[in-house]
Amino acid sequence: MLGFIFFPSLGVPVEFLRANSVLIIVTTDMVYHSSFVNEDGVDRACGCPLLPLKSHIKGPAPVSDQDTTDIVDEAITFFRANVFFRNFDIKSPADKLLVYLTFYINVALKRLEGCRTLAEGTKAIINLGLEKVPVPGESGFPFPGLFPLPQSHKETELFRNYLKQIREETSGRLLSVAYRPNGTPNKWWLAFAKRKFMNIIIP
C-alpha cells in the first residue's frame, strides 16, 4: 500500500510504503545528488565520468582508496530515499551514474525478492551479472536520451565494460546489506523491491 501522510515535526509531507507488514517512511522533498562534481583528470564515455571504484574487479575504472567514499557507496546509501522519486534533476554528469545505479539496485532487489537465504540471493545476483549490459542506443538501455550515444566502437565497449564492472561491484555490496550476517533477508532492504524508480518498469 502506498500513500502520503504529514508529520508536523518534520514540516514536510512524507510518502509511506507498507510491504510485508513493514511501514517505510521517507521525506519526499529532496533528491540526494552525487558529491562527485569535480571531474578533473577523469575519463568519460557516453558523457559519463568513469569514476574510481573501491574494487578489485577487473575493468576500466581507476582504483580508489578503501577508506574513501565512491559512487557505489553513494548509490547504496541514498537508494532508499532516491527510489521514491519519479523525477531526478541532474546537476552533474556523476548524477547520471547515480541514477543508473539507483535503477540497477532496484532491479537487483527485484531479483532478490523471494530469495530466502544469502546463498539463493547470491545465485540470483550471479545470474543477473550474466545478462547482456546494454549501452545508450541499444535496446534495453533504461534511460534513452539521458546519456549521449557513443561515437565509436571503442567508446561503446569502454562504457559497457565500465557498467559491467560497476554493476558487479554494486551487487556484491548490496548483498551485504540485503542479507544479515546469519544469511537471512533484511526486510528493511528487500521491501524496496516493490518500488519502481522513476516509474520505470523493471525487466
Beta strands, then each sheet from edge to edge (+ up, - down):
strand 1: 2-7
strand 2: 12-19
strand 3: 22-27
strand 4: 44-45
strand 5: 48-49
sheet 1: 1+ 2- 3+
sheet 2: 4+ 5-
end
